[in-house]
Amino acid sequence: MLGEREREAERGWVLSAGLLPHHQQAVQAAARQGLAELADRETRAELSVWEDRPILWAARLSPSGHDVLTYMDASPAPAAQHESLPEGESMVELRPSEMDALRVYVRVGALLRVPPAEGLADRVRTARFDQARNRWSLRLDAGQVESVAYAFYLRSMGGSVTEANRFAGAYGVAVQVDVASGGPRPIRLQ
């Protein structure tokens, strides 16, 4: 709301007359976080001259506040919790450490003999983080789920089995190496 009003403001400052009291309170909270700037006495005096009336309160976005809004506008919208998934897709929720491991897998994917499933890199890039639940949410098809299980298998061979074990328990997919081919073999546990 402050960003929209600021774009409409002639001098880049949103005046108190343009905001409801609860909007002013929200802007003041944003200012405490460094996302908005409240006009100091000198700026309010200059605005008062331009407006030909006393200006007691004015605010605008800080550079970081502007960047937050720009970033949010450019980001994909989070999937609604009640939104139905397309046929063949499931919602996978990962802990931050699991997401870190998955990002490594995607990053080195071109170097691997068994690369990530098609589209997995895009799904990782557009994953949404739920801060309250401390989980990353990804919409994945069956092949991508198996690819995530393989990523966690690779991590388990490097020392941490936590991610692979939790993923297998939560999503019913684990990976073993097929001795004959030397390649990964997904195992459905459920």
SULGIWO-V627291 format. One record per residue. N is the residue number from 0. RES is the residue in one letter. PHI is phi in whole degrees, 0 to 359 (none if undefined). OMEGA is omega in whole degrees, -180 to 180 (999 if undefined). D_FIRST is the distance of its C-alpha to the first C-alpha in Angstrom with 2 decimals. Layout:
n: <N | N>
res: <RES | RES>
phi: <PHI | PHI>
omega: <OMEGA | OMEGA>
d_first: <D_FIRST | D_FIRST>
This chain:
n: <0 | 1 | 2 | 3 | 4 | 5 | 6 | 7 | 8 | 9 | 10 | 11 | 12 | 13 | 14 | 15 | 16 | 17 | 18 | 19 | 20 | 21 | 22 | 23 | 24 | 25 | 26 | 27 | 28 | 29 | 30 | 31 | 32 | 33 | 34 | 35 | 36 | 37 | 38 | 39 | 40 | 41 | 42 | 43 | 44 | 45 | 46 | 47 | 48 | 49 | 50 | 51 | 52 | 53 | 54 | 55 | 56 | 57 | 58 | 59 | 60 | 61 | 62 | 63 | 64 | 65 | 66 | 67 | 68 | 69 | 70 | 71 | 72 | 73 | 74 | 75 | 76 | 77 | 78 | 79 | 80 | 81 | 82 | 83 | 84 | 85 | 86 | 87 | 88 | 89 | 90 | 91 | 92 | 93 | 94 | 95 | 96 | 97 | 98 | 99 | 100 | 101 | 102 | 103 | 104 | 105 | 106 | 107 | 108 | 109 | 110 | 111 | 112 | 113 | 114 | 115 | 116 | 117 | 118 | 119 | 120 | 121 | 122 | 123 | 124 | 125 | 126 | 127 | 128 | 129 | 130 | 131 | 132 | 133 | 134 | 135 | 136 | 137 | 138 | 139 | 140 | 141 | 142 | 143 | 144 | 145 | 146 | 147 | 148 | 149 | 150 | 151 | 152 | 153 | 154 | 155 | 156 | 157 | 158 | 159 | 160 | 161 | 162 | 163 | 164 | 165 | 166 | 167 | 168 | 169 | 170 | 171 | 172 | 173 | 174 | 175 | 176 | 177 | 178 | 179 | 180 | 181 | 182 | 183 | 184 | 185 | 186 | 187 | 188 | 189>
res: <M | L | G | E | R | E | R | E | A | E | R | G | W | V | L | S | A | G | L | L | P | H | H | Q | Q | A | V | Q | A | A | A | R | Q | G | L | A | E | L | A | D | R | E | T | R | A | E | L | S | V | W | E | D | R | P | I | L | W | A | A | R | L | S | P | S | G | H | D | V | L | T | Y | M | D | A | S | P | A | P | A | A | Q | H | E | S | L | P | E | G | E | S | M | V | E | L | R | P | S | E | M | D | A | L | R | V | Y | V | R | V | G | A | L | L | R | V | P | P | A | E | G | L | A | D | R | V | R | T | A | R | F | D | Q | A | R | N | R | W | S | L | R | L | D | A | G | Q | V | E | S | V | A | Y | A | F | Y | L | R | S | M | G | G | S | V | T | E | A | N | R | F | A | G | A | Y | G | V | A | V | Q | V | D | V | A | S | G | G | P | R | P | I | R | L | Q>
phi: <none | 294 | 299 | 296 | 295 | 295 | 297 | 279 | 289 | 295 | 247 | 84 | 248 | 268 | 269 | 300 | 296 | 270 | 229 | 286 | 305 | 290 | 291 | 299 | 297 | 295 | 294 | 296 | 295 | 296 | 295 | 295 | 266 | 83 | 266 | 221 | 239 | 267 | 294 | 280 | 302 | 297 | 294 | 297 | 296 | 297 | 297 | 298 | 295 | 296 | 274 | 60 | 196 | 292 | 249 | 265 | 206 | 205 | 212 | 208 | 292 | 280 | 305 | 293 | 299 | 299 | 295 | 300 | 295 | 298 | 296 | 296 | 295 | 275 | 277 | 293 | 292 | 293 | 290 | 292 | 298 | 268 | 295 | 282 | 268 | 300 | 306 | 89 | 247 | 223 | 270 | 246 | 245 | 240 | 288 | 306 | 294 | 291 | 296 | 300 | 296 | 294 | 297 | 298 | 302 | 294 | 296 | 265 | 309 | 292 | 270 | 275 | 286 | 243 | 287 | 302 | 301 | 303 | 86 | 295 | 301 | 294 | 294 | 293 | 297 | 261 | 299 | 248 | 256 | 260 | 296 | 297 | 264 | 57 | 222 | 266 | 248 | 228 | 264 | 232 | 273 | 300 | 296 | 290 | 298 | 297 | 294 | 296 | 300 | 294 | 302 | 287 | 298 | 302 | 296 | 295 | 289 | 269 | 130 | 245 | 268 | 305 | 297 | 296 | 295 | 295 | 297 | 299 | 292 | 280 | 241 | 69 | 228 | 229 | 231 | 236 | 272 | 283 | 300 | 294 | 262 | 79 | 262 | 286 | 230 | 293 | 238 | 273 | 268 | 248>
omega: <179 | 179 | 179 | -179 | -180 | 178 | -180 | -175 | -177 | -177 | 177 | 178 | 175 | -177 | -177 | -180 | -178 | -176 | 172 | -178 | -179 | 174 | 177 | 179 | 178 | 178 | 178 | 176 | 177 | 178 | 178 | 178 | 179 | -178 | 178 | 180 | 175 | -178 | 176 | -176 | -178 | 179 | 178 | 178 | 178 | 178 | 179 | 178 | -179 | -177 | -179 | 176 | -179 | 175 | -177 | -176 | 175 | -179 | 173 | 178 | 171 | 176 | 178 | 177 | 176 | -179 | 178 | -180 | 179 | -180 | -180 | 179 | -178 | -177 | 176 | 180 | 178 | 178 | 178 | -179 | -177 | -178 | 178 | -178 | 176 | 178 | 177 | 178 | 175 | 178 | 179 | 179 | -176 | 172 | 180 | 180 | 177 | 178 | 177 | 179 | 179 | 177 | 177 | 180 | 180 | -178 | -179 | -175 | -178 | -180 | -175 | 175 | 175 | -176 | 176 | 178 | 179 | 177 | -177 | -180 | 178 | 180 | 177 | -179 | -176 | 178 | -179 | -180 | 175 | -174 | -178 | -179 | -179 | -179 | 171 | 179 | 178 | 174 | -174 | 172 | -175 | 179 | 179 | 176 | 178 | 179 | 176 | 178 | 178 | 177 | -179 | 173 | 179 | 179 | -179 | 178 | 178 | 174 | -177 | 180 | -175 | -177 | -179 | -179 | 180 | -179 | 179 | 179 | -176 | -172 | 173 | 179 | 174 | -180 | 170 | 177 | 174 | -175 | -178 | -176 | -176 | -179 | 180 | 177 | 178 | 178 | 176 | -177 | -177 | 999>
d_first: <0.00 | 3.82 | 5.44 | 5.27 | 6.25 | 8.51 | 10.14 | 10.98 | 12.29 | 16.03 | 16.66 | 13.65 | 12.81 | 10.21 | 12.67 | 12.97 | 13.87 | 10.47 | 9.00 | 10.80 | 12.96 | 11.64 | 8.09 | 10.40 | 12.36 | 9.82 | 9.21 | 13.01 | 13.61 | 11.78 | 13.99 | 16.96 | 16.48 | 16.32 | 12.85 | 11.79 | 14.35 | 15.20 | 17.36 | 21.01 | 23.59 | 24.77 | 21.43 | 20.73 | 24.26 | 23.70 | 20.55 | 22.68 | 25.36 | 23.15 | 21.57 | 25.01 | 23.82 | 23.17 | 19.79 | 19.68 | 16.25 | 13.90 | 11.73 | 10.70 | 10.39 | 13.89 | 15.76 | 15.54 | 11.78 | 11.73 | 14.51 | 13.06 | 10.23 | 13.08 | 15.43 | 13.50 | 13.02 | 16.74 | 17.93 | 19.49 | 17.91 | 19.75 | 22.57 | 22.31 | 25.01 | 26.62 | 26.55 | 30.15 | 31.43 | 33.52 | 37.25 | 38.57 | 35.39 | 34.58 | 31.76 | 32.91 | 31.34 | 32.39 | 32.38 | 31.10 | 34.75 | 35.50 | 32.60 | 33.92 | 37.35 | 36.07 | 34.29 | 37.64 | 39.40 | 37.10 | 37.32 | 41.13 | 41.42 | 43.13 | 45.81 | 46.66 | 49.51 | 47.45 | 43.96 | 40.80 | 40.53 | 39.05 | 35.26 | 35.00 | 33.57 | 30.66 | 30.11 | 30.16 | 27.71 | 25.17 | 25.82 | 23.01 | 23.23 | 22.80 | 22.62 | 23.68 | 26.74 | 27.34 | 28.10 | 27.47 | 27.52 | 29.31 | 30.54 | 34.12 | 37.17 | 40.60 | 41.63 | 38.50 | 39.09 | 42.64 | 41.45 | 39.28 | 42.41 | 44.35 | 41.86 | 42.37 | 46.11 | 46.13 | 44.32 | 46.90 | 49.69 | 48.16 | 48.30 | 45.41 | 46.11 | 43.28 | 40.80 | 43.50 | 44.77 | 41.43 | 40.45 | 43.89 | 43.62 | 40.13 | 40.46 | 44.24 | 44.72 | 46.74 | 48.55 | 52.16 | 54.09 | 56.58 | 59.76 | 61.35 | 58.59 | 56.89 | 53.53 | 50.94 | 51.55 | 48.73 | 49.96 | 48.35 | 48.82 | 47.70>
